[in-house]
């Protein structure tokens, strides 16, 4: 009957570990996240006009000249959040060079008067493919086009870019960045 004792012990251990790792641990982590980081635990949802319009953690594709464009996405279709991921193309891969050249031409066609160098984050996809941020330089590069399309003074649009520029986390981590969705929503707030 030794085998029955071992089977009973194994079953009790399985049950105990299932409760501990499958119920108790996830419940504690979820509760801690909701208490310590409530916005992030709920998906960092951005509300406008009483409805959810997106998340501050996920980039959304925009094509209208009235809006700032985020980083290109390597996902299929562009902007899809599942599955997210990079293209995994190396810097010497001709497919990457072709994609970047196509993006550069698209940006030049959309704003032919802008002869300034295009910031790299406007023509290269992020590692996740759904990056919600662009560099301040990438936002500033788009100011003239957005201002023209909206009939707003460039100074007002540039001021919105500066207002929505987030500094380095804790002053040292990462780079200054602009959340494209939040900036576009602020732009919509300026329309009469």
BELLIN-V832770 format. One line per field, one symbol per residue. phi: phi as a letter, one per 20 degrees, with the letter a starting at -180 (. if undefined). psi: psi as a letter, one per 40 degrees, with the letter a starting at -180 (. if undefined). burial: + if it has 9 or more other ideal C-beta (glycine too) atoms within 8 Angstrom, else -. A space follows every 50 residues. Layout:
phi=???
psi=???
burial=???
This chain:
phi=.ffffffffffffgffffffedcffgfffffffffecffffenlfddbmm cfdqcfecfcfccfffcfeeffdefcfgnfeceeqefmeffeffffffff ffffffffffcffedfgeggfeccfffencfedcfgfffffegffffffe mdfgffffffgffdeeegflmcemcgbceffffffffffefe
psi=eddddddddddddddddddddeddddddddddddddgddddeefhhihfe iheaieehihhieheeiiiaiiheihihehehiiiidfhieehddddddd ddddddddddgdeheihhideeehiiddefheiiiddddddeddddddde fiiddddddddddehhiihfedhaiiihhdddddddddeei.
burial=----------------++++----+----+--++-----++--+-+---- --++++-+++++--+-+++++++-+---++---+-+---------+--++ --++--++--+--+---++-+++-++--++++++++-++++++++++-++ -+-+-+++-++--++--+-------++++++++++++--+--
